[in-house]
Structure formats: structure tokens, C-alpha cells
């Protein structure tokens, strides 16, 4: 009918994940049916084991055979659906990996474009010239530091003879100062004798008490 009247099916198509979910729901419904059939078969098996051979037992066997056929059909359908679900899951995983790959490729293209734009603005010759200028400035700075650290008061080299002469001169100067200090500290003997005589001949005065003086004046 759609071909005759030229109409199209407006039903939206399912994605792979939605299709897998739909199949999983159908597999779940089949599991419910299988569980019910297995329960009925277990009931028939118990009844058949207690019955004697006869028409009743044969009738139960026929029902059990019918359930077994249904179970096989359902199990076969379940296997097909599970295989479809597995294949679709693999396709979904492949699609996701492909999407991630494309995203990575797009990101690499964008980064490559930005790098080209950035490095395209850099002049390598100017960078080398700048580096040479920096090296020249460093050399000049080192020369300036060496010039400022030069000492003009101390000669570059001193011979051993000059060192010995300086040490001898220092030794003589120290001996002279030592002798001079000893001479200043010592006092001649005659000055000591004069001091002792002077001390012996000095008169000793004893002050009389004030009361005695007043009594003498009264008398």
C-alpha cells in the first residue's frame, strides 16, 4: 500500500542501543515462558511417575510432548535473539569506538592547525639573532665583573725573598718594642733608696683631742 500511494513510514528508526534493549526485553519474556513450561513439565512428570500404564497416562505424555516441542521452539527463538543482541552490541561498540576515533582525529587536526598558526608567526632568524645578542651581553657582563673584582693595592706576585725581608723587619720591630717596654717599667735603685729615707725622716704628727686643748687654754 505504501508503494502504491507513495506514502512513507514516519516511524523513527531505533538506534543500536535501543534495538539491543528491545531484544533483551523479548528474551526476558521468553525466559518467563520457559520457566512456566518447565514448571508444568515437572508437574506432569510427577503425575506420570505415579500412574499406571493406560489411556490416562498416555494422554499426559502427549501433553508433556507438546510442552517439550514448545520449549524447544522457544529456546531456539531465544538463542536467535541472543545472537542478534550480541551482534548488535558488537556493532554498537564498534560504532562508539569509531566515534571516539573521529573525535580524537578532529582534536588532533584542530591542535595541528593552531600549532601551525602559532609557529608560523615565529621568525627563526630573529630568534637566532636574539640568542647571539644575549650571549654577547653575558660575555660583556663577565668582563665587567672581572674588571671590578681586580685589586690594585696588592701586587699580583710576591717573591720569597721579599717575604723573608718583611718577616725579619717585623721581628726586629717587635724586639725593640719589648726592650723599650721593659726599660720604662724598671726604676733605678738610688731612687728607691731616696724614697725609703724620705719616708723614715718624715715627722709624724699626733693630733691632740679637742677637749685637752680647751683645758690647756683655761688653765
Order of alpha helices (4+ residues) and beta strands (2+ residues): alpha-alpha-alpha-alpha-alpha-alpha-alpha
